[in-house]
């Protein structure tokens, strides 16, 4: 693969012997993590067709089962002009990884969800596969709505709550709002 202007070779060496019990346990632990994470995880073939998807991705996409998405192109769910699957695949092929790209996910019922997506090239012998992580982002509208609700709650307590307590709560609300806004601008987590 290429990294910048240089050509790199990624070599994976492993024993021809059967995996030991520790490796098998580690593989099960990793599979459990992938299945239980809140982030969507998808593995595709070299053309972007889904091979495996975890339950979180199925939830995000509003799909009933993994069979419903297996064999279909990930681009049926994910993509914008500036961050479609072909661009992510090309970047992952060239650099080994495409870091946190803001995109959108088309859900089964027609709604769109803002997401951050990362792609990594996975090479297993002659097979070229790609791993994707998909994380839902808080939209600016969500952050703004929560901000307005928090301000309304503070305003309601004016005259009912001691001023020092009200100011302390106001400071926390403002800090949370700034953190959520900064997170949504930098493609990080945004929780208020």
N, C-alpha and C positions, 0 to 999 in steps of 0.2 A: 504494500500500500504506500501511498505518498503522504508525507508529513511535511507541509511547507513545500520547499523546492527539492527535497531529498527523497529518494526511494528507500523504503524500509522493508525489512523482511521480518514477519512475525512467525516465530517457530514455536510449536508446542510439542514438547517431548513427554511421552508417557510410557509406562511399562506395558509390555504385551501380556503380562500376567493378569489374572483376574483381580478386580479391585478388592482391597481388604475390607473388613467390616467397618473400619473407621471411615473410609471413603464413602461407603454405602450410607452410613448414618449421616455424614455431612451432606450428601446429596438429598436425603430425605428432609433434613433440616432446612436446606435451601429451598426445596420445593414447598415446604410448609410456610416459609416466610413469603415466598412469591404468592402463594394462594391466599394468605391472610393479610397482605398489605392493602392499604387504602388506595394506593396508586395502581392504575391499570398497567399491566405488563403483557406485551404481545411479542411473539416470535413469528417472523415471516420468512418466506423463502427469498431467493435473490430478486424475484420480480415484485415483491411486496404482498404476496398472497399469504393469508394468515395460516400458520401451522398450529399454534397454541395461543390461547388467551386466558388470563386469570379471571376469577370472579369479579374483581373490581372493574376491569375493562368491560365485562358484560353488563355490569350495573350502569356504568357511564353511558354505554351505547344503547341501553335499554333492550338488550338482547336476552332471550329466554335461556339459551344454552350455547355452549361452545360449538356444538354441531351447526348452529345457525350461522356462525361467522367463519368457521374453518373452510379454507379453500377460496374464500372471497378476498378481493383486494382491500387492503387497509385504507386505500384512498376512497372507498365507498363511505367511510366514516370521517376520515381526517383530511383536512386540507383547506388551504387558502392559496391564492395565487402566489403569495410570497413565501409559503412554507408547505408545499405539497409533498407527498410521499416520495415522488421521484427526486426532488431536490434533497430531501433527507437521506435517501439511499445513496445518491451520488456523493454527498458530503461524508457519509459514514464510510463509503468505499475508499475515498481519497485520504481521509484523516483518521479513520478507525472509529470516529465518534462525531456526532452532531449534537452540540450542547444546547439545552433549554431553548427551544424555539417556540414562540407564541403562535398558536394556531387555533383552530376551532374543530369541534367534534359535532357531526350531524347525528342527532339521536333518532331512534326509531320512530318516534311520534312527531318528528319534524323540527323540534326545537334545536337550536345550536347552543353549544356550551364552549366558553373560552377555556383553552387548555394550554399547558406547557408540555412539550414533547421532547424527549431525548432519544437518539438512535445510536446504536453501537453495532459494529460489524462482529459477527460471531462466525468463526471458521472452524468447521469440524471436518477434517480431511478434505475431500474434494467439494463438500457441500458448503455453499455460501448462504448464511442465514443472517438475519438482522433482529436485534432485540430492541424493543421500544418501551419506554416508560411514559405513561400518560397521567398527568395530574390536572384536576380541575382548578381553575383560578377563580378567585372572587372578582366579580365584575365591578367596574366603577359604580354602576347603579346600586349594587348590593352594599358597597362601602358607604355611599352617600345616604342610602336609606337608613342604615344602622346609625350613622352619624346624626341624622335628623331625629331619629327616635330617642337617642341618648340625650340630645339637647332638650327635647320636649320634656323628658323625664326630669332633667335638672331644673328646668324652668318651672315645672309644676311644684317642686319642693322649695322654691324661694319663699321665704317667710315662715316655712314650716320646719325647716332644719337649720341648726346653727350654722352661721356663715363659714367658720373654719372647716366644718365637715363638708359643706357644699362645695367649697373651693378645692378641697382635697379630691372629692369625686370628680369635679370638673377637670382637674389636672389629669386624673387617670383616663377620663374619656378622651381628652385631647391627645394624650400620649398614645392611646390605642388607635385613634383615628390616624395619627401621623404614621404609626407603624404599619397599619393596614394600607394606607395610601402608598407608602414607600415600597411595601411588599408587592402591591399590584403593579407598580411602575417598573420594578426590577425583576419581575417574574418569580418572586419568592412567595412564601406563604403569607396570606392576608387574613388574619383572624382578629375580630374585635370582640 
